[in-house]
């Protein structure tokens, strides 16, 4: 008999412990101001045959505050303005004034021919500096058209198309 009593007690305990509990209602908070109604947008317009002349900014981070390219440096050692035609005896100076200069920033310049040929490359550690001027030496480029790119880290910050005569 005691075996049966133990079995019944264990079965009863198992049934009691497996009883389904009621879900606890979430706590609700009341606001002192009523909620604003949702704004419903107009149905989409069909612009398939319309001419749209609106540019949308990409909204990326501001990398550069000022830039300049030219054959002469000012008294502060920077280029001001833009000159895009050079003689073969002129150096090409590219100045970039960066918005931020985080630790470890590398800036660089590349000069490529319009056919994709590489002609010049230089890279510098900024070490917290926000202004950099690169110089492509005189007589380095033959007459022709070139693309001069300045980089903030790996991001394109300045882009010029120049002509050497």
N, C-alpha and C positions, 0 to 999 in steps of 0.2 A: 503494500500500500504506500509506503513512503516513497517508492520510486515514482508512482503515479502522481503523488502530490508535488514532488520536485519537478516532474515534467510539466504539469499544469502550471506551476508557478513560473517556470522559465518561459513557457509559451505566452502566458499572460503578460509577463514583463516585456517580451519581444513585441507583442501587439501594442502595448502602451507606448513603448519607445518609438515605434514606427508610425505613430499617429500623425496625420498630415496637419501641419500648422497653418494657420491663416496668415496670408501675407500682411506685412506691416504697411500701413498706409504711409505714403511719403509726406514729409512735413511740408506744409504750404506756407508761404510768406505772402503777406499782403503789402501792396505798395500804397504809399500815401497819394501818389499821382496815378491817374489811369494810364494804361498802356497806349502808345500811339498806334493808330491804324496803319496797316501795311500799305505801302505805295505800290499801286499796280501800274506797270509800264504799258505803254501803248503797243498795239500789235506790231510786229516787225513790218517795215516798209519794203516793198519790192524795188530794189535799186539796180536791177539787172540791165536795163537799157538807159540808165541815167549816167551822166558824166559827173564824177565826184572829184573835186579839186581840193580836198582837205588832207593835210598831212597830220599824222598822229605821232607825237614825240615818243621815242622809245622809253624814256623815263629811267635810264640807267644812272649810275652814280656820276657826279661831276668829278672828272679826273684832272682837268686842266683849266686854269683861270685865264691864262694868256699864252700866245705862241707867236713866233715871228721867224721869218726866214729872209736872209739877205747877204750881200757880200761884205758889209761893214758892221762893226760893233760900235755901240754907243760908249760914252764914258764909264757907264756902269758895267761894261763887259757883256751886255745883252743886245740882241737885235730888237729893234722896234720897227713895226710895219712889215710889209711883205714886198719883196722884189723876187720875181720868178724867172728873170732872164739874166744869165751870167755869161761872162767871158771865160775862156779856158784858163786864163791867168788869175781869175777871181776864186777865192775860197768860198765855200757855201757854209754859212753859219745858221744853225737852227737853235733857237732858244725856246724852252718850254718852262712855264711857271705852273707848278702843280698845286692843286687844291690841298692835298694831303700828301705826307711823305712818311708812311709807316716804316717801322724798323725792318731792315732787310730789303727795301725797295731797290730794284735795279732799273735804270732807264737805259734806253738804247736808241740807235738810229740805224736805218738801213737805206741804201740807195740802190735802186734796181732800174734796169732799162725797161722800157715799155714792153719788150719781148720776153721779159721775165728773167733776164740775166742779172746776176748779182755783181755789183761794182764796189760797194763799200759797206762796212758794218763797224760800229763802235758801241761799247757798253760800259756803263759806269754804275758804281754803288752810290746811292744818294746819301746814306748815313744821316738822315734827318733833314737834309737840305731840300728846299722846295723849288729852286731855280737851277736849271742846267743849260749849258750852251755847248753844242757839239759843232765841230769844225771839220768839214770835208776839205782836205788840203787842195791848194791850187794845183792845176795841171793833172789832177787825179782822174778827171772825167774828160772824155773826148766829146767833140760836138755832137749833140743829139738831145733827145727828150728823155727825162728820167722821172722816176717816182721816188720822193723822199718821204719816209715814214718815221715818226717819232713814237716811242712806246713808253708807257707807264707800266712797268712790270711786263706782263704779256699782253696788255691791252693797248690797242691803237689809240694814241692821244692826239697826234698831229699828222696830217696827210697833205702833201703838196705835189703838184706836177710842175717840174721846172724844165727850162731849156738852157742848154749850154751852147754858145756860139763860138 
